[in-house]
Every structure is written in structure tokens, then in C-alpha cells.
Amino acid sequence: MAKADLDAPALTGIRRLSALDTVRARIALAVELRLLKPGERLPPNSDIARALGVAEITVRRALEALAEDGLIERRRGRGGGTLVAEHPPGKRVNEVVAYFESAAEVRELIDHRLVLETGLVQLVATRRPDVERLRELVARMDTATGWAEFHELDAEFHRTVAAPGPPAAVRQYETVLAELYRFYLPYPLQKLRESNGEHAKLVKALASGNREAATRITRDHVGGLHQTMFVALS
């Protein structure tokens, strides 16, 4: 073994998981926390893959493993598909523990995002943000049919908000956002629509050039992640 390997820090939290096990853990944790309800239909594999940032074959294999664990069911025919089991067993996927090991990292990422996003919004409010595109994204999130579709639109919304900012700051923000999204869990659509109400308020503030309101809305929206992400639901 090379000296560099000996000196490297041990992988902890989700960083020690393979992509497949990460998908298993995210869906299993959402089921354990009842974010995904018994009998709820999962989105198509392609949608899950885009939302969780993995290959579609990884999702397929992860769902096959979760079916073996008894957390999901595969049904054929009309009305079939992939659904959360009616009586899913608890604590069957050991990799879930890795998410709670990452709690401190998640909190730090939220704070980092909060600093960057509030600063960018203050600047963007005076730099002609693409308000029409933001309104379109808010409307599409209001009609999204599932958490996977909503998450894609949400990510595009926040990147569109930040886009007029200084390029170096935008790149740093996108890096932090991508890191935080690695911990994203499926959430009930009703809860996601509530967060979209905050998006709509932010667009209104940006359209009027109200820096103070835009900053306050962003601070509340991002800061609220400390209460809504998985670390607060255990």
C-alpha cells in the first residue's frame, strides 16, 4: 500500500458508501421517516436517477435490493409499478447509519450555502435576474407530479437565481449546492409545494428590486433546512 493511502483520512458518513448503497440508504431512510408513505408509487427510474445524481442502472439495482429487503414492491399490469411496501420493515438497510454520521457535515454545508446565497441574492436583486424564467420554474414546481421532478426544477431555480452574480462566487455556490444535494431525500409533495411558496415570494422581491425582502426570504428559506433535512427528523 502506498504511503499516500496510509496517510489518507478514513472515509466517513456517506463518503464511504458506493453510489448503489447511497441510493438504497436515501430511499430506505425516506421510508423509515415516513417521507415516503406505505403504498406510495415511486417515480420512473430515469426520474429518480436524475434527482439523485446517479446512473439509471444504479437506481434499478438499488430498487432490486430494496425489494429483497422488503421495503418496496414491484407490481405488474395496469396500476402496477414500484411502490413502497404496505408494511415495510424498519432498520433493514444498515447504510442508513452513514447519513446520521454525516450530520455535522450537512449542518456546515447548510451554513455555507446560507452565507453564499444571501450574499448573491443581495447583488442579484440589482442585476436584472431572469424573472420570467424564475416565474416559469415556480409554476412548473406547482404542477410537478412527484418529488423527483420537483427536485430537478428546484435545483434549476436556485441556480437561475444565482446566475447573474460574480462568476467566481456562482461557481463556489454551485459546488456547495451540489455537495448538499448529495444528501437530498425524497419529501412529500405537499411539503415541497409549501417551500415553493417561498420561491414565489423571492421572485416577487427580485422583480421589484427589493434587496432587503429578497435577502430575508432567502435567509429563512435556506436556514430552514436545519429543521427540515434528515438530521432533524431522526
C-alpha positions as CSV (number, residue, x, y, z in Angstrom):
1,M,0.0,0.0,0.0
2,A,1.3,3.5,-0.9
3,K,2.2,5.9,1.8
4,A,-0.5,8.3,0.4
5,D,-3.1,5.6,1.1
6,L,-1.8,5.2,4.7
7,D,-1.9,9.0,5.3
8,A,-5.4,9.5,3.7
9,P,-8.2,10.2,6.2
10,A,-10.7,7.4,6.7
11,L,-13.9,7.8,4.7
12,T,-16.8,8.5,7.0
13,G,-20.5,9.1,6.6
14,I,-22.0,8.7,3.1
15,R,-18.5,9.1,1.5
16,R,-17.8,5.5,2.5
17,L,-20.8,4.3,0.5
18,S,-21.0,3.2,-3.1
19,A,-23.4,5.0,-5.4
20,L,-25.7,2.0,-5.2
21,D,-25.7,1.9,-1.4
22,T,-26.3,5.6,-1.3
23,V,-29.5,5.3,-3.3
24,R,-30.6,2.4,-1.1
25,A,-29.9,4.4,2.0
26,R,-31.7,7.5,0.8
27,I,-34.9,5.7,-0.2
28,A,-34.8,3.5,2.9
29,L,-34.4,6.5,5.2
30,A,-37.2,8.3,3.5
31,V,-39.4,5.2,4.1
32,E,-38.3,4.9,7.7
33,L,-39.1,8.6,8.3
34,R,-42.5,8.2,6.5
35,L,-41.5,10.8,4.0
36,L,-42.4,8.1,1.5
37,K,-45.7,6.5,2.7
38,P,-46.7,2.9,2.5
39,G,-48.3,2.1,-0.8
40,E,-46.8,5.3,-2.4
41,R,-45.7,4.9,-6.0
42,L,-42.1,5.7,-6.8
43,P,-41.2,7.8,-9.9
44,P,-39.8,6.2,-13.0
45,N,-36.2,5.0,-12.6
46,S,-35.0,7.7,-15.0
47,D,-36.5,10.4,-12.9
48,I,-35.0,9.0,-9.7
49,A,-31.6,8.8,-11.4
50,R,-31.7,12.5,-12.4
51,A,-33.0,13.6,-9.0
52,L,-30.3,11.7,-7.0
53,G,-27.5,12.3,-9.5
54,V,-26.7,8.7,-10.3
55,A,-26.9,6.4,-13.4
56,E,-30.3,4.8,-14.2
57,I,-28.7,1.3,-13.9
58,T,-27.6,2.2,-10.3
59,V,-31.2,3.0,-9.4
60,R,-32.5,-0.2,-11.0
61,R,-30.1,-2.3,-8.9
62,A,-30.8,-0.3,-5.7
63,L,-34.5,-0.9,-6.1
64,E,-34.0,-4.6,-6.7
65,A,-32.0,-4.7,-3.5
66,L,-34.7,-2.7,-1.6
67,A,-37.3,-5.2,-2.9
68,E,-35.3,-8.0,-1.5
69,D,-35.1,-6.1,1.8
70,G,-39.0,-5.9,1.8
71,L,-39.1,-2.1,1.7
72,I,-40.6,-1.8,-1.8
73,E,-42.8,-4.0,-4.0
74,R,-42.8,-4.5,-7.8
75,R,-46.3,-4.9,-9.2
76,R,-47.2,-5.9,-12.8
77,G,-50.0,-4.9,-15.0
78,R,-52.3,-1.8,-15.0
79,G,-51.8,0.1,-11.8
80,G,-48.6,-1.6,-11.2
81,G,-45.1,-0.2,-10.9
82,T,-42.7,0.2,-8.0
83,L,-44.4,1.1,-4.7
84,V,-43.4,1.4,-1.0
85,A,-44.4,-1.8,0.8
86,E,-47.6,-1.6,2.8
87,H,-45.8,-2.8,5.9
88,P,-42.1,-2.0,5.3
89,P,-39.7,-3.5,7.9
90,G,-37.7,-1.0,9.9
91,K,-34.0,-0.6,10.1
92,R,-33.2,-3.2,7.4
93,V,-30.7,-1.1,5.5
94,N,-27.6,-0.6,7.6
95,E,-26.2,2.0,5.3
96,V,-28.8,4.5,6.6
97,V,-26.5,5.0,9.6
98,A,-24.0,6.7,7.3
99,Y,-26.4,9.6,6.8
100,F,-26.6,10.3,10.5
101,E,-22.8,10.1,10.8
102,S,-22.7,13.0,8.3
103,A,-25.0,15.3,10.4
104,A,-22.2,17.8,11.2
105,E,-21.1,18.0,7.6
106,V,-24.7,18.7,6.5
107,R,-25.1,21.5,9.0
108,E,-21.9,23.1,7.8
109,L,-22.9,22.8,4.2
110,I,-26.3,24.5,5.0
111,D,-24.5,27.4,6.7
112,H,-22.0,27.7,3.8
113,R,-24.9,27.8,1.4
114,L,-26.7,30.3,3.6
115,V,-23.7,32.7,3.5
116,L,-23.2,32.4,-0.2
117,E,-26.9,32.5,-1.3
118,T,-27.9,35.5,0.8
119,G,-24.9,37.4,-0.5
120,L,-25.6,36.5,-4.1
121,V,-29.3,37.5,-3.7
122,Q,-28.3,40.9,-2.4
123,L,-26.3,41.5,-5.6
124,V,-28.7,39.8,-8.0
125,A,-31.7,41.9,-6.9
126,T,-30.0,44.9,-8.6
127,R,-28.7,43.0,-11.7
128,R,-31.7,42.1,-13.7
129,P,-32.3,38.5,-12.7
130,D,-34.2,36.3,-15.2
131,V,-37.6,36.9,-13.5
132,E,-39.6,35.4,-16.3
133,R,-37.7,32.1,-16.2
134,L,-38.0,32.0,-12.4
135,R,-41.7,32.5,-12.6
136,E,-41.9,29.7,-15.1
137,L,-40.0,27.4,-12.8
138,V,-42.2,28.3,-9.9
139,A,-45.3,27.5,-12.0
140,R,-43.8,24.1,-13.1
141,M,-43.0,23.2,-9.5
142,D,-46.6,24.0,-8.5
143,T,-47.7,21.3,-11.0
144,A,-44.9,18.8,-10.5
145,T,-46.3,15.3,-10.1
146,G,-43.6,13.9,-7.8
147,W,-40.5,14.7,-5.7
148,A,-38.0,13.7,-8.4
149,E,-39.5,16.2,-10.9
150,F,-39.8,18.9,-8.2
151,H,-36.2,18.4,-7.1
152,E,-34.8,19.0,-10.7
153,L,-36.8,22.1,-11.1
154,D,-35.8,23.4,-7.6
155,A,-32.2,22.9,-8.4
156,E,-32.6,24.9,-11.7
157,F,-34.5,27.6,-9.8
158,H,-31.7,28.3,-7.3
159,R,-29.0,28.2,-10.0
160,T,-31.0,30.7,-12.1
161,V,-31.4,33.0,-9.1
162,A,-27.6,33.0,-8.6
163,A,-26.6,33.2,-12.3
164,P,-26.2,37.0,-12.5
165,G,-23.8,37.1,-9.6
166,P,-20.0,37.3,-9.8
167,P,-18.7,34.2,-11.7
168,A,-16.3,33.0,-9.0
169,A,-19.0,33.3,-6.3
170,V,-21.5,31.5,-8.5
171,R,-19.1,28.6,-9.1
172,Q,-18.4,28.3,-5.4
173,Y,-22.2,28.4,-4.7
174,E,-22.9,25.7,-7.3
175,T,-20.2,23.5,-5.7
176,V,-21.8,23.8,-2.3
177,L,-25.2,23.2,-3.7
178,A,-24.1,20.1,-5.4
179,E,-22.5,18.8,-2.2
180,L,-25.6,19.5,-0.3
181,Y,-27.8,17.8,-2.9
182,R,-25.9,14.6,-2.3
183,F,-27.9,14.3,0.9
184,Y,-31.2,15.0,-0.7
185,L,-34.1,12.7,0.4
186,P,-37.5,12.3,-1.2
187,Y,-40.0,14.5,0.5
188,P,-43.8,14.6,0.4
189,L,-45.1,16.8,-2.4
190,Q,-47.2,18.8,-0.1
191,K,-44.2,19.9,1.9
192,L,-42.3,20.7,-1.3
193,R,-45.2,22.9,-2.6
194,E,-45.0,24.8,0.7
195,S,-41.3,25.6,0.0
196,N,-42.3,26.7,-3.5
197,G,-44.5,29.4,-1.9
198,E,-41.2,30.8,-0.6
199,H,-39.8,30.7,-4.1
200,A,-42.7,32.7,-5.4
201,K,-42.2,35.4,-2.7
202,L,-38.5,35.5,-3.6
203,V,-39.3,36.1,-7.3
204,K,-41.7,38.9,-6.3
205,A,-39.0,40.6,-4.3
206,L,-36.4,40.2,-7.0
207,A,-38.8,41.5,-9.6
208,S,-39.3,44.7,-7.6
209,G,-35.6,45.0,-6.8
210,N,-36.3,44.8,-3.1
211,R,-32.9,43.6,-1.7
212,E,-33.9,43.6,1.9
213,A,-37.0,41.4,1.3
214,A,-35.1,39.1,-1.1
215,T,-32.3,38.6,1.5
216,R,-34.8,37.9,4.3
217,I,-36.8,35.4,2.3
218,T,-33.6,33.6,1.3
219,R,-32.2,33.6,4.8
220,D,-35.4,32.0,6.1
221,H,-35.7,29.5,3.2
222,V,-32.1,28.2,3.4
223,G,-31.8,28.5,7.2
224,G,-34.9,26.4,7.5
225,L,-33.0,23.4,6.1
226,H,-31.6,23.0,9.6
227,Q,-35.1,21.9,10.7
228,T,-36.3,20.1,7.6
229,M,-33.4,18.0,6.4
230,F,-33.0,14.4,7.6
231,V,-30.7,15.4,10.6
232,A,-33.7,17.0,12.3
233,L,-36.1,14.1,11.6
234,S,-34.4,11.3,13.4
